Amino acid sequence: MIHAAPVRLVPGGADSVSVLVVVPPVIADGHVVLSGTIKNLGLERLIRFVGSLQHTGELALTDGPRSGGLGFEAGRVVGTWYGTERGLPALEAIVLALADADFSLTVGLPGERNVDLDEDQFVDHFQQMTARRENVLAAIPSPAVVPRIVDGPHGGQRLVVDMSTLRMLVAVDGHRCVEELADGRGLARTMHGLAVLAEAGLLTVSAPPSATSAPVAEPKGQVGILTTLRETSAATRFLLFGVFVNQLGAFMQAFLVLYLVRAGLGDGPAGLALGAYGLGAVLGTLFGGEFADRLGRRPTIIGSMACAAVLTVAVSFLATPHTYVALLVVVAGAGAMAQSCRTAAAALLSDLTPPGRRVMLFSMYRIALNSGGVLGPLFAAWLISTSWNLLFWTDGVTSLAYALVAVLWFPRERSVVDPAQAVAGGPTQSAGYTAVLRDGRFLLYLLAMLANVVIYTQYFAVLPLKIDAGAYPAMAYNWVLALSAGLVITCELLITRKVQSWPATRAASVGIALLGIGLALFGAPGGLLLLLSATVIGVIGQMISGPTMLAHPGKVAPPAARGRYIGAGNAMFGLGGALGAPIGVLMWTHVGDGIWTICFIVAALATAAAAIALRPANPKKRTHSTQEPQA
């Protein structure tokens, strides 16, 4: 069955499909123009038909818990994904696992670029994969089956297999299904290897125990929180856990000034040390992106966390006037290592997440950071009651714990870009940040991010000054902070479930606009109720736009430069936080409540910038030789 507007497919005979194309009006980005099921239609026929439409967008394929898709730009296949797989391996996984899936074609961004195939190239690859499919499915009929080792003699047959297939045989335990065994190996590679073993009589397969229970359908475009977690790989879940643990023990920035003042260094030197930490953090986001692209995400996370652990502990030995210069160097290095890890972790999360799940997963990433940030000070208060030095030792231990999580559970990368992705035409690793600077649309996104963070910082820089100067209860600012934290922790994932199906332009624009309205209301006459209401409006705005803005660099970056794009975005976030406080306090002293009107104007400009920056590019204005990523 096909559901389409303004395009319809009319089934013909057994060997043909008649195609009726109604010339459409201008189609809004994010609009589903074609949907239905592949059964009785054929995957190759569907993909070739979609290519003939010359649309730019995504063809999403779903079959129960499995999902994949293809990205098109002006009819060319420019991206493929299946779960966490990308490129030609993902295309073969689609051929094996999603040949009878449901589909929907959405006009807008084509997703990430990892292949570049015209119709002839696509047909050539597809037919080779289809030729292999029959033999594989004869032995391994579905990714859901459970392979089991056959007991008893095998007729003395000699079988020569490569080391990868041998490891696969060892991994078979009679409990995990093919899809679980494929985690980290690739579905097509796993099914081919298991098929060889099954044909040799070493394996048999059976249906999983839960095969009779039908999955619960969810509304299209609104994938649930638990469903998203179930569909993610173990590496993704451990990454989120590691982020939470590391943030729970990240005490350096919050308590450095108090610690150094208590150590006898004075307010000025302590403040300068915090500035050194901030400078190191901004530079670290950029270096982290570079290292993540050149060395890999996992090595960058392990190395930066190990260095951060050593440098953080060293602070407790250098907090004296005689070692102050060394202290500044160590503190700056600790800030750089902490943010370098964060950039690499965000790049890895983007790598591991299918395009349709990125907004939700980055919302979970924000929740992990915020939850650790909320609980961390409570943990720190308990440590301080014993010893101030314990703060830095515990910070170092949590950094090492994160490094250990990366060693044990993060995937080993063959390379940042596999050979199948090399044809995509994106920037090479040697291009450095030059490719980012050439991407005008992404630079506009960076400006929107910077402006957004600068005005958001006024919640922490100017709002407490306003409350202190006004007729508010003494605990009013504490109530604002508690309300903000409570809303983010309890409501962000629920809001993201709705927002993840929105076009990126709408999510970013609506969110930043609501933030501006909330800030503007702080300047209006009113009491505590208005103060709390304005806080709710602004925080809801951040929850709407935050995950989309955070996920955007990983979505539009070419695979070879994803770390740098994310690093540039994180650098703007850090720079906005560093500049926002002094700019806000300076303006408060000169214009008072006028600062809230200025914040509203800046929010309006940032809204317009985000609407342009996150809008899908017009493929007619692009050539296939361009090195700029799609936005």
N, C-alpha and C positions, 0 to 999 in steps of 0.2 A: 504494500500500500504506500502511495506517495502523497504527501501533503505539501503543497507548494503555493506560494504567492509571492511574486507574480510569475513563477516558472512552474510548469506542470510536465511530468513524464507520463505518457500514456502507454501502458504495456501493449506490445504487439504480440506476434506469434512466439512460438517456443524458442526460436533462434534469433529473434530481432526485437528491438524496442523502438517504437515510434516516438519521436521527440517533438514536442510542441513548445516553442519558446514564445512567450508573449513579451514584447519589448517593454521593459519595466520603466516606471518613472524613476526619479532620483530616489535612491534607497538610503535610508539613514544608517549610519554605522551601528553595528551590533544587531541589525535586523536579520532574522532567520528567513531566508528566501527559499529554502528547499529542505524537506525532511521526509523521513520514511524508513523503510527497511531494505537491506541489500538482498535479502532472500528472493530468489526468482528473478533478480535483476543482474547480479554479478558485480563483484568489486571492481574489476578492471573497467567494465563498461561504465559504471558510475563515475569513476575517477576521470575517465576520458571525457565523459559528458560535462562534468564540472569544469574541466580545463577548457572545454570549448566555449563556455559561457564568458571567459575572459574576465571573471571577477577576481578581486583580491579579498581573501578572507580565509576562514578555517572550515575544514570539513571534519566535524567531530564524529567519532565512531564509538559506540558503547554497546557492550553485550554483558549485562549483569554487572559484576564488579570490575570487569576489564574495560579499559578505555584507551583510545589512541586517536590519531588524527593526522591530517595533512594540511599544510599551509600552501596557499596559492597566491601568486602575484601575477596579475594579468594573464592568467591561464597556465603559467609554469608552476610546477611543483617545487617549492623552495624550502619546505620544512616537513619533516615527518617525526612523529613521536609515538611511543607505546609505553605507558607507565613512565619510567625514568630513562628509557632508551631513546636514542636520537639517531638520525641519519638513516643509512641503508639498513642497518640491523633492525631498526624500528619498523621500517617498511616490511621486512620479511616477517617480523613478529605479527604485524597486522594481517599479512597474507595467511599466516598459520592460525591466528586466534580470533580474527574479527571478520571473517569472510561472510558471516550471516548477521552482522551487527545492525543495530539501528543507526541512522545517521542524521545529521543536520548540518546544513551549510549556512554559515553566518558571514555576512559581508562586514569587512573591517580590517583589522590587522591580520596578517598571515601567521602571526606567532614568530618564533625565532627562526632564523635562516640556518639550516644545516645541510641542505642539498640544493642543487640547482639543475633541474631536469626538464628538458623540453619533452614533447609528446613521444618522439622516437626513442629518446634515452629512457624515459619512464617505461615504455612498452617493453624495451629490451630487458631491463632489470626485472620487471614484473613477470615476464614470461619465464625467465630463468628460475625465479623463485616459485612460480606456480608449478613448474616441472618437478621441482624437488618436493613440493608440498604433498603430493599424493603418496609418495613412499614414506614420508615422515608420519602422516596421519594414519597410515595403515598400521603402524606400530604404536604410535602415541596419539590417540584420537583427539585429545583435548588437553589444554594446560591444567585442567582441574583433576585429571586422573592421578592416582598415587602409584608410583613405580615401586616394585618389590623385587628383591633378589631371589632368583629361583634356586631352591635347594636341590642338591643331588648332582649327579654327573652330567656333563654336557657333551658326551660322545667323543671326547678327546679332540674336539675341534680347536685348532690354533687360531687365535684372534690377535691381530696386531692393532693396537690403539695408541693414540698420542697421550701425552701426560694429562692434558685437560680432560679427556674422556675417562681416563683412569681415576682422576680426582672426583669426577662426577659419579662414578660407580661407588666409590668409597662414601660419598655423601648420601647415597640412597639409604634410607633408614626404615622404609615401609610405613612412615607416618606422614611425611611431607609430600605435598602434591608437586607436580612439575613446576608450577608457577613459583612456589616457595623455593624450590631448588634453583630456579633461574635467577633469584635475587643476587645481583652482583655479577652474574655470568652472562646474562642476556637470554631471552626466551628462545629465539631461533637457534642459537648455538646449543642451548641445553636440550631442546627437542631433537635436534639432529644427532647429538651425542647419545641420548637415551635410545633413539631409534636404532642406532648401530648396535647398541648393547642388547636391545630387545630382539633384533633380527638374529643375533648370535645365540639367542637362547639364555642369556644371562639374566634377563629381566622379564617380568610380566607386569601388567597394570590392572588396577581396579578402580571403580568409581569411589570418590570420597564419601565418608559417612553422611555428610550433610547435603549430598547431591539432590535429595528428594525435596529439600525445603527451598521454596522459591524466595528470592530476595525481595525485600520490601522496596517498592518503587518510591522515589522521592520526586518532588516537583522539578521540572526541567529548569536547569540553571541555578537551583538552590540546593547544592549538595550539603548534607548535614555535617556537623562537626565530627561525630563519631565515625561516620562513613569515610570522611577524609582521612582520619587517623588510621582506620583499618586499611585503607588503600595505600598508605605511605609505606616506604621501606623501613626496615629496622634501623638503618643508618640515619634516616630522617628523624625518627623518634629519639634516638640517642643524641642526635645533634641538638634537638630542642631541650632535652634534659641537661645536656652539658652547658648550654647557654644559661639555663636557670641556676645551676649550681655555681657557675662562675660568677654570675651577677649577684648571687646571694652573698658571696664573700668578697665582692669588689668594694673595698673600703677606702682606697687611696684618695680618690677625688673628694669624697664627702668629708673625710676626717683629717686630711693632711694638714690643713691650716691649724686646727686645734691641737694636733699632735706636736707640731713644730713650735707653736707658741708655748705649750707646756714644757717643751724641752729647752726653752730659754732663747730661742732665735729671734723673737720679736715679731710684731705684726707685719712690718714691711718685708723682711726676708721670707716669712711664711707665705705672704701673698704672691711674691715673685716666684716661689717654688711652685705654687698652684698654677701660675701662668706658664711656667716651663712644662708642667704636666699637660696643660691644654694645648700648647704648641706642639709637643710631641704627639699628642693624640691626633691632631689634624694631619700632621705629616704621616703618621702611622697608617691612616686610612688610605692614603695614596700609595705608600710603599706596600701595604698589604695587598692592594689590588694588583700591583706589578708582580709581586712574588706569587700571588695566587694564580696568575696567568702563566708565569714562567716556570715555577717549580711545582705547581699543583696546589689544590686546596688543602689536602690533608697534611703535607709537609709544612705548609705555612702555618697551619693551626698548631701543630705539634711544636714547631720551633719557636713560634712567638709566645706560646703559653709557657714553655720551659724557660725562656729568657725572662718573661714577665715574673715568673715565680722567684727567680734568683734576684732580679732587680728590686722587687717589692720587699723581700726580706732584708736586702742590703740597706734599705732606708732606715731601718731600726738601728743600724750601726753607724750611720753617717749624720744623724741629727745633732750635730755639734757645730759651733761657729768655726772651728778649725777645719772642718771637712765640708764646708758649705758649697764650694764650687763642685766638688765631686757629687754632692747631694743633688745639685741642680741637674747634672748630667744623668744621674741615675733615675731621677724622677721623670725627666723628659723621655728617657729610654723606656721606662715602665709604661708611660702613657702611649708611646708609639707601639709597643708590643701588644698592649691590650686592644687597641683599635685595629691593628693589623690583623689580629685574630678575628675580630668581629667582621671585618670586610671579607676575609676568606670564608668564614662560616656562612655569611649571606650568599656568597657566590656558590658554595657547595649546596646550600638549600635550594637555590634556583636551579642548579644542575639536576638535583634529585627529584624535582617537582614537575609534573606535567603542566603545560601552560594553563589549563583550565582550573588548576588547583592552587596556583601561586598566591593569589590574593588571600585565600583562607590560610595557607601555610605561613605566609608572612604575618598575618594577624596573630597566629599562634606564636610566632617568633617574638612579636611585640609583647604578647602576654607573658612569655617566659622572661623577657627582660624586665618588664614592669613588676611582675610578681617577685622576682629576685630583688629588685630595687626597693619594693615596699617592705619585704621581710628582712632585708639586710640590715637596716639600722636597728631593728629590734634585736637581732643577733649580735650586732656590734655593741649595743648597750650592755649586754650580758658579759661580753668579752672585756670591755673597758673596766667593769667592776672588779676584774681580776688583774689585768695588766694592759696598758696601752700598747705594749709591744706585741701582744697577742693578735691585735688587729692585722698587723702586717704579716705575721707568720701564718695566720689563717688565710689571708688573702693569697699568699704564696701556695699554700696547700690546695686551695680550690683551683688555682691555675694549673697545678700539676695534675689534679684530678681530671680536669678538662682535657689536658694533653693525653692522659691515659685513656680516656673515652675515645679520643681520636685514633690512638694507636690500635685499640682493640676492635672498634666497630665502624670507623669511617672507611669508605671504599678506597682501595688503591687505584690510582688513575694511571692508565697506560700513557695518556697525554691529555692535555687540556682539550685539544681538538683531534678527533680520530681521522683516519684517511678519508672516510666517507664524507666528513664535513669539510674537507679541504677544498672541495669543488664549490663551496658556497660563495666564495669570492669575498669573504670578510677580511678585515685587517689582520695582518700577521702579528706574531708576538713581538717582532723587532720594531713594530710601529710605535710602541710605548703609548703615551697619552696623546700622541699627535692625532690619532683617529678620533679620540673623544673631542678634542678641540675643533676638529673639522666638522663635527656633527652639530650644525646650527640649531636644529630642533631640540637636541639634548641639552645644549647650552641654555636654551630657554627654560627647559625643565629645571636645570640647576638653579637658575635665578628664582624660579617659583619656589623651589625647595628652601633656598636661603631666606627669602622674604617670609615664607610660612613659619620657619623656625624662629626668626628674629621676633616676630610679633607674638608667637606662642610663649616665648621666654618671658614676656611681661607678666605672665601669671606668677612667676617666681621672683621677678626683679622689682616691678613697680606695684603690683597689686598689694603686697604686704605693706608697702609705704602708704598707699592710699587708705588701707584699713586702719593703720596705726594713726593716721592723721584725721580720720573721720570718727563719727559717733557710732562705732560698731562695738559689739562685745569683745572682750579680750581674747576669747577663743575663736573669733570669727574666721581667721585665716586657717586655723587648724581644721575647722569644719569644711572650708573650701578644699583643702588638700585631701581630707578623708573622703569627701564626696567625689572628687576627681578620681582618686585611686579606686574607690569602690565601683564607680561606673565603668572604668576601663576593664577591671578584672572580671566583673560580672556580666557586662553587656557587650563588649567588643566583638566576641565571637558570634553572638546572636545577630548583631548588626551586620557583620561581615557575611554571614550566611545569605542575607538578602542582597547585599551590595555587590557580592562577587560576580553576579550576572549582569551588572550594569556596565555600559561602556566606560572605559577608563576616564574619558573626558568628563562624564557626568559625575562620577564618584569624586574625582579630584576637585572639580569646580564647586559642587554642592558643599563638600566638606570644608574647603577653605573659606567659602562665603559664610557658612554658619560660624566658623571661628571668628571671622571679622565682626559679625553681628553680635556675638557674645562679648567680645572685647569692647565694642562700641557701647553696649549697655552698661558697662562699668562706669562710664562717664555720665550716665543719666541720673537724675535725682531719684532717690529711693532708699529703702532700708535694707535689712538683711535678706528679705525675701527676694528682692531684685538681684542682690549680689549672688545668691545661690542659684537663681534662675539663669542668670547670665553665664555662670559657671557650667551649668548643665548644657546650655546651647553650644558653648564653645567646645566642651569635651565631646559632645556628640559629633560635632564637625570634625574633630580630630580622629574619632573612631571611624567615620565614613571615609575620609581621604587618606588617613595614615597608611593602612595596608596597601592600597593601590599605589600611592606615591613611593612606598618602600620597595614594592615589587617591580616597579616600572623599569629601573636600569637593567635588571636581569632579563626582563622580557624583550627589550629592544636591542640589547647588546649582541653583537656577533659573538659566537662561542669563544673565539680566540682573544676577545677583549672584555669578556664579561666581568672579570675581577676588577679591571680598571674602571669600567662604567659604574660598578657598585661602589668602588673606592671613591670616585668623584662625587657620587651622591652622598656618601657618608661624610666626606670632607665638608660639603656644604652644610650638612646637619651640624657637625661639630663647630664649624665657623659661625653659623648662625647663633648657636648657643653661647659662643665666646663673645660675639659682638653685641648680642641682644641685650645683655644685662647693662654694660656701661652706656650704651646708646639710650636705653630706656630710662635709666636713672638720670642721665644728663637732661633728657627732654622733660622729665617730670619736674626737675628743679626749675626749668624755664617756662614751661607752658601748663604745668599742673594737669588737670583733667583733659586738657586738649590732646594729650598723648593718645587717648582712646579714639578720638576722631581720626588722628593720623594712622593708627593701627587699622582702622576700618578702610581707609583709602589704600593703604599698602595691601590689605587683604583683597580688595577689589582688583588691583593691578596683578597680584599673584594669581587670582582666579582666572583672569584673562590669559595670563601667560601659560598656566597649566592647561587651559582649554585648547590652546594652540599646540603646545608641546606634546600633549598626549593624544591629539587627534591623529587618526591614521593618515599616513602619507598617501598622496595621489600617485599611483603607479605610473600614470601617463607622463609625469614630470620626472621620472627616474629612468635611468638606464641600467642594464644588468652589470655594467662595469663599475658602477659606483661603489665606493668603499664605506659609505655611511650606513649605519644600521637603520632598520626601519623603526619608526616611532609610530 
